[in-house]
Amino acid sequence: MKHVTLRQLRVFLAAARHMNFSRAAEELHLTQPAVSTQIKELATEAGLPLFERIGRRTYLTPAGAEMLECAKAVVLRLRESEEALGRLKGVTGGRLNVAVISAGDYFFPRVLAAFGASHPGVVFNLTVHNREGLLRQLAENLTDLAVMVRPPRDMDIVAAPFAPHPYVVVAAPDHPLAGVRQIPRAALNRERFIMREQGSDTWNSMREVFGRQFPRLNVAMQLQSAETIKQAVVAGFGIAFLSAHTIALDLLAGQLVVLDVQDFPAMLNWYLVHNRSKRLPPVAATFKEFLLREGAPLIERLMPLGFPSASAPARTARASARRQSRKSQ
């Protein structure tokens, strides 16, 4: 197989992960015919079919299973080589690989920009995922660092809190509860909620914050995008529980309002996570130190104007992060 390309292997890995060429194309930002072409060319090089279709489902052939192990080994070896070269370059260069939960894409590019200002030689690879995708990035060693709200309990990881993560209940400006002071949480049982899908970080956070009240909430709609949820709220479908980091522009534009609900905003934490056995490249180790030291005050400055102060939780998060950092070193 002298003419196999890295592109073919990466396309094959995505197709094998999803067992669906269309989903692989979506992940790789390619067309479905382009994915099919790459798989066909790889199969030609192998001399055997790599996938077979039985009924409505797609499966790896024995040759495909063997190719999968080979492709994983090749990609892993390339990553190890990249990390080794990064260690030789030190923090003046190298590639920083960071995977972020979807709510983080509203602020994390500015965090990277702040880090990049003092490390101009660093190249950034930022990917945004739902919880399932982010955990896969960690499990398959596809990223150096991951940023999320609730670290997994069934993986051998290091998880350090670095900033508070406030959640709020939002509504359209003309909602009857807009402007009402100290709304009892029980009053929310009568409202229609637009929620994230079950299993997402936001859904899990909502379940934790509402506790025993959670099953009594009236779920009108479940959606897989914070942006779509916000549009549904603006359209008057109901209210929503969202990360405060996702609504800054909507508040400034007057499209949404934060309801004054008792015990809100609810403060959780952002965590920086990596595999415990992961030997962090110098640039990743340096960024970890930067985020634990500067992440909380930097992110707090990005909160919406007029939003309730998070200073006390921020100080708590910074102190906790420093303790966690010392333990993990």
C-alpha positions as CSV (number, residue, x, y, z in Angstrom):
1,M,0.0,0.0,0.0
2,K,2.6,2.5,-1.1
3,H,0.2,5.2,-2.2
4,V,-2.1,5.4,0.9
5,T,-2.4,9.0,2.1
6,L,-2.9,10.4,5.5
7,R,-6.1,12.1,4.3
8,Q,-7.5,8.7,3.3
9,L,-6.7,7.3,6.7
10,R,-8.4,10.2,8.5
11,V,-11.5,10.0,6.4
12,F,-11.6,6.2,7.0
13,L,-11.3,6.7,10.8
14,A,-14.2,9.2,10.8
15,A,-16.3,6.8,8.6
16,A,-15.5,3.8,10.9
17,R,-16.3,5.9,14.0
18,H,-19.7,6.9,12.7
19,M,-20.4,3.9,10.5
20,N,-22.1,6.5,8.3
21,F,-20.4,8.3,5.4
22,S,-22.8,11.3,5.7
23,R,-21.9,11.9,9.3
24,A,-18.2,11.5,8.6
25,A,-18.6,14.1,5.9
26,E,-20.3,16.5,8.3
27,E,-17.5,16.0,10.9
28,L,-14.8,16.6,8.3
29,H,-16.5,19.4,6.5
30,L,-16.5,17.4,3.3
31,T,-19.2,16.3,0.9
32,Q,-20.5,12.8,1.1
33,P,-19.2,11.9,-2.4
34,A,-15.7,13.1,-1.4
35,V,-15.8,10.8,1.6
36,S,-16.9,7.9,-0.6
37,T,-14.1,8.6,-3.1
38,Q,-11.5,8.6,-0.4
39,I,-12.8,5.3,1.1
40,K,-13.0,3.7,-2.4
41,E,-9.4,4.7,-3.2
42,L,-8.2,3.3,0.2
43,A,-10.0,0.1,-0.5
44,T,-8.4,-0.1,-3.9
45,E,-5.0,0.2,-2.3
46,A,-5.9,-2.5,0.3
47,G,-7.2,-4.8,-2.4
48,L,-10.2,-5.6,-0.3
49,P,-13.5,-4.0,0.6
50,L,-13.4,-2.1,3.9
51,F,-17.1,-1.7,4.6
52,E,-20.2,-3.9,3.9
53,R,-23.8,-3.0,4.1
54,I,-26.3,-5.5,5.6
55,G,-29.9,-4.4,5.6
56,R,-29.8,-0.7,6.6
57,R,-26.6,-0.9,8.6
58,T,-23.0,-0.5,7.7
59,Y,-20.3,-2.7,9.1
60,L,-16.5,-3.1,8.9
61,T,-15.3,-6.1,6.9
62,P,-12.4,-8.1,8.4
63,A,-10.1,-6.1,6.2
64,G,-11.7,-2.9,7.4
65,A,-11.2,-3.9,11.1
66,E,-7.5,-4.6,10.4
67,M,-7.2,-1.2,8.5
68,L,-8.8,0.5,11.5
69,E,-6.1,-0.7,13.9
70,C,-3.5,0.3,11.4
71,A,-5.0,3.8,10.8
72,K,-5.2,4.4,14.6
73,A,-1.6,3.4,15.1
74,V,-0.4,5.7,12.2
75,V,-2.4,8.8,13.5
76,L,-1.2,8.2,17.1
77,R,2.4,7.9,16.0
78,L,2.1,11.2,14.1
79,R,0.6,12.9,17.1
80,E,3.5,11.6,19.3
81,S,6.0,12.9,16.8
82,E,4.3,16.3,16.7
83,E,4.3,16.4,20.5
84,A,8.0,15.4,20.6
85,L,8.8,18.2,18.1
86,G,6.8,20.6,20.2
87,R,8.8,19.7,23.3
88,L,12.0,20.5,21.3
89,K,10.5,23.8,20.2
90,G,9.4,24.8,23.7
91,V,6.8,27.4,24.4
92,T,8.1,29.7,21.7
93,G,6.3,27.5,19.2
94,G,4.4,24.3,18.8
95,R,0.7,23.5,18.4
96,L,-1.8,23.8,21.2
97,N,-4.7,21.3,20.9
98,V,-7.7,22.2,22.9
99,A,-11.3,20.8,22.8
100,V,-14.1,22.8,24.3
101,I,-17.7,22.0,25.2
102,S,-20.1,24.0,23.0
103,A,-20.9,26.7,25.6
104,G,-17.2,27.5,25.7
105,D,-17.0,28.7,22.1
106,Y,-18.6,32.0,23.1
107,F,-15.6,33.1,25.1
108,F,-12.7,30.6,24.7
109,P,-11.3,32.1,21.4
110,R,-10.6,35.3,23.4
111,V,-8.9,33.3,26.1
112,L,-6.6,31.8,23.5
113,A,-6.0,35.2,22.0
114,A,-4.8,36.5,25.4
115,F,-2.4,33.5,25.7
116,G,-1.3,34.0,22.1
117,A,-0.4,37.6,22.7
118,S,2.5,36.5,24.9
119,H,3.3,33.4,22.9
120,P,3.1,34.6,19.2
121,G,4.8,31.4,17.8
122,V,2.0,29.1,19.0
123,V,-0.4,27.6,16.5
124,F,-3.9,26.9,17.9
125,N,-6.1,24.0,17.1
126,L,-9.5,24.6,18.8
127,T,-12.4,22.2,18.3
128,V,-15.9,22.5,19.7
129,H,-18.0,19.5,20.7
130,N,-21.1,18.4,22.6
131,R,-20.3,16.3,25.7
132,E,-20.2,13.0,23.8
133,G,-17.8,14.3,21.2
134,L,-15.6,15.9,23.9
135,L,-15.3,12.7,25.9
136,R,-14.4,10.9,22.7
137,Q,-11.6,13.4,22.1
138,L,-10.2,12.6,25.5
139,A,-10.7,8.8,25.2
140,E,-9.0,8.6,21.8
141,N,-6.2,11.0,22.8
142,L,-7.2,13.4,20.0
143,T,-6.6,16.5,22.1
144,D,-4.1,17.7,24.7
145,L,-6.6,19.6,26.9
146,A,-10.4,19.7,27.2
147,V,-12.6,22.3,28.8
148,M,-15.9,21.3,30.2
149,V,-18.4,21.7,33.1
150,R,-18.5,18.2,34.6
151,P,-15.5,16.0,34.3
152,P,-16.2,12.3,33.7
153,R,-16.0,10.0,36.7
154,D,-15.2,6.9,34.8
155,M,-12.0,8.0,33.2
156,D,-8.5,8.4,34.6
157,I,-8.1,12.1,34.3
158,V,-6.8,15.2,36.0
159,A,-9.5,17.8,36.3
160,A,-8.8,21.3,37.6
161,P,-11.5,24.0,38.2
162,F,-10.3,27.4,36.8
163,A,-13.3,29.7,36.6
164,P,-17.0,30.0,37.8
165,H,-19.6,29.1,35.3
166,P,-22.9,30.9,36.0
167,Y,-26.3,29.6,34.7
168,V,-29.4,31.7,34.4
169,V,-33.0,31.5,33.3
170,V,-33.8,33.6,30.3
171,A,-37.0,34.8,28.6
172,A,-38.2,37.1,25.9
173,P,-38.4,40.8,27.0
174,D,-42.3,40.7,26.8
175,H,-42.6,37.6,29.0
176,P,-45.0,38.1,32.0
177,L,-42.1,37.3,34.4
178,A,-39.7,39.8,32.9
179,G,-39.0,42.5,35.5
180,V,-40.6,40.6,38.4
181,R,-38.3,40.6,41.4
182,Q,-37.3,37.4,43.3
183,I,-39.4,34.9,41.4
184,P,-40.0,31.8,43.5
185,R,-38.4,28.7,41.9
186,A,-41.7,26.9,42.3
187,A,-43.3,29.4,40.0
188,L,-41.2,28.1,37.1
189,N,-43.1,24.8,37.2
190,R,-45.9,26.6,35.4
191,E,-43.7,27.8,32.6
192,R,-42.7,26.0,29.4
193,F,-39.0,25.3,29.2
194,I,-36.9,25.0,26.0
195,M,-34.1,22.6,27.0
196,R,-30.9,21.1,25.7
197,E,-31.0,17.5,24.8
198,Q,-30.7,14.8,27.5
199,G,-27.1,14.0,28.3
200,S,-25.7,17.3,27.3
201,D,-23.6,19.3,29.8
202,T,-26.3,22.0,30.0
203,W,-29.1,19.4,30.6
204,N,-27.0,17.7,33.4
205,S,-26.3,21.1,35.0
206,M,-30.0,22.0,34.9
207,R,-30.9,18.7,36.5
208,E,-28.3,19.3,39.2
209,V,-29.4,22.9,39.9
210,F,-33.1,22.1,40.1
211,G,-32.7,18.9,42.0
212,R,-36.0,17.3,43.0
213,Q,-37.9,20.1,41.2
214,F,-36.4,19.0,37.8
215,P,-39.0,16.2,37.0
216,R,-41.8,18.7,37.7
217,L,-40.7,21.2,35.1
218,N,-42.8,21.5,31.9
219,V,-40.5,20.6,29.0
220,A,-42.0,22.1,25.8
221,M,-39.1,21.4,23.5
222,Q,-35.6,19.9,23.5
223,L,-33.0,21.2,21.1
224,Q,-29.3,20.4,20.4
225,S,-28.1,24.0,20.0
226,A,-28.0,26.9,22.4
227,E,-28.5,29.3,19.4
228,T,-31.7,27.5,18.4
229,I,-32.9,27.5,22.0
230,K,-32.4,31.3,22.2
231,Q,-34.3,31.8,19.0
232,A,-37.2,29.7,20.3
233,V,-37.2,31.8,23.5
234,V,-37.2,35.0,21.5
235,A,-40.1,33.7,19.4
236,G,-42.2,33.1,22.6
237,F,-42.1,29.3,22.9
238,G,-41.0,29.5,26.5
239,I,-38.1,30.2,28.9
240,A,-34.7,28.5,29.0
241,F,-31.9,27.5,31.4
242,L,-28.6,28.6,29.7
243,S,-25.0,29.3,30.4
244,A,-24.6,33.1,31.0
245,H,-21.6,33.0,28.7
246,T,-23.9,32.2,25.7
247,I,-26.2,35.3,26.1
248,A,-24.0,38.4,26.2
249,L,-24.8,39.7,22.7
250,D,-28.5,38.8,23.1
251,L,-28.8,40.9,26.3
252,L,-27.0,43.8,24.6
253,A,-29.4,43.5,21.6
254,G,-32.4,43.5,23.9
255,Q,-33.6,40.1,22.5
256,L,-33.4,38.3,25.9
257,V,-33.7,39.2,29.5
258,V,-32.4,37.3,32.6
259,L,-35.2,36.4,35.0
260,D,-34.7,37.3,38.6
261,V,-35.2,33.8,40.0
262,Q,-34.4,33.0,43.6
263,D,-31.0,31.4,44.1
264,F,-29.9,32.4,40.6
265,P,-27.5,32.8,38.9
266,A,-26.5,29.2,39.8
267,M,-22.7,28.9,40.0
268,L,-20.9,25.8,38.8
269,N,-17.3,25.6,37.5
270,W,-15.3,25.4,34.3
271,Y,-12.8,22.6,34.4
272,L,-9.6,22.0,32.5
273,V,-9.2,18.3,31.9
274,H,-6.5,16.0,30.5
275,N,-5.7,12.3,30.7
276,R,-3.6,11.5,33.8
277,S,-1.1,9.5,31.8
278,K,-0.8,12.3,29.2
279,R,2.6,13.8,28.9
280,L,1.7,17.4,28.1
281,P,3.8,19.2,25.5
282,P,5.5,22.3,26.9
283,V,3.0,24.6,25.2
284,A,0.0,22.7,26.7
285,A,1.6,22.7,30.1
286,T,2.3,26.4,29.9
287,F,-1.3,27.1,28.8
288,K,-2.6,25.0,31.7
289,E,-0.6,27.2,34.1
290,F,-1.9,30.3,32.4
291,L,-5.5,29.2,32.5
292,L,-5.4,28.2,36.2
293,R,-3.8,31.6,37.0
294,E,-5.6,34.0,34.7
295,G,-8.7,32.1,33.5
296,A,-11.2,33.3,36.2
297,P,-10.5,37.0,36.0
298,L,-10.2,37.0,32.3
299,I,-13.5,35.2,31.8
300,E,-15.2,37.4,34.4
301,R,-14.3,40.4,32.3
302,L,-16.2,38.9,29.4
303,M,-19.5,38.6,31.3
304,P,-22.4,40.7,30.1
305,L,-22.6,44.3,31.2
306,G,-24.8,44.7,34.2
307,F,-24.8,41.0,35.0
308,P,-24.7,40.1,38.7
309,S,-21.1,40.1,40.0
310,A,-19.3,36.7,40.0
311,S,-16.4,38.1,42.0
312,A,-16.8,35.9,45.1
313,P,-17.2,32.7,43.1
314,A,-14.4,33.7,40.9
315,R,-12.0,34.1,43.9
316,T,-13.2,30.7,45.2
317,A,-12.6,29.1,41.8
318,R,-9.1,30.7,41.5
319,A,-8.2,29.4,45.0
320,S,-9.5,25.9,44.2
321,A,-7.7,25.9,40.9
322,R,-4.4,26.8,42.6
323,R,-4.8,24.0,45.1
324,Q,-5.7,21.5,42.3
325,S,-2.8,22.7,40.2
326,R,-0.3,22.1,43.1
327,K,-1.8,18.6,43.6
328,S,-1.5,17.6,39.9
329,Q,2.1,18.8,39.5
